[in-house]
């Protein structure tokens, strides 16, 4: 399991940080972060990749 930062998530998707947090609450299939500490949040890279692939299949 490879964990990525929010900054890396932004780079992979082109979404802003605000949009990522909005999508987290709005879309149930959106990848959820892993909270390591109050100031450290990571995302499972494979979950992000699967989400991107699912979007490509729909588009």
C-alpha positions in Angstrom: 0.0 0.0 0.0 1.5 3.3 -1.2 0.4 6.4 0.6 0.4 9.8 -1.1 0.0 13.3 0.3 -2.7 15.7 -0.6 -0.2 17.7 -2.6 0.5 14.5 -4.7 -3.3 13.9 -5.0 -3.7 17.4 -6.4 -0.9 16.7 -8.9 -2.4 13.4 -10.0 -5.9 14.7 -10.5 -5.6 18.4 -11.2 -8.2 19.1 -8.5 -7.8 21.8 -6.0 -7.5 21.0 -2.3 -10.9 22.6 -1.7 -12.5 20.5 -4.4 -11.0 17.3 -3.0 -12.5 18.0 0.4 -15.9 18.9 -1.1 -15.9 15.7 -3.3 -15.0 13.6 -0.2 -18.3 14.6 1.4 -20.4 14.7 -1.8 -19.5 11.5 -3.6 -19.5 8.1 -1.8 -17.1 6.5 -4.2 -14.5 9.2 -3.8 -11.3 7.9 -2.1 -11.2 8.6 1.6 -8.0 9.7 3.4 -6.1 8.0 6.1 -5.6 10.3 9.1 -2.2 9.6 10.5 -2.3 12.5 13.0 -4.2 15.8 13.2 -1.7 17.4 10.8 -0.9 14.4 8.6 -3.3 13.0 6.1 -2.5 10.5 3.4 -4.4 8.8 0.6 -4.0 5.3 -0.7 -2.6 5.7 -4.2 -4.3 2.6 -5.5 -7.7 4.0 -4.4 -7.0 7.3 -6.2 -5.9 5.4 -9.3 -9.1 3.3 -9.2 -11.2 6.4 -8.9 -9.4 8.0 -11.9 -9.9 4.8 -13.9 -13.6 4.7 -13.1 -14.0 8.3 -14.3 -12.3 7.5 -17.5 -14.7 4.6 -18.1 -17.7 6.8 -17.6 -16.5 9.7 -19.8 
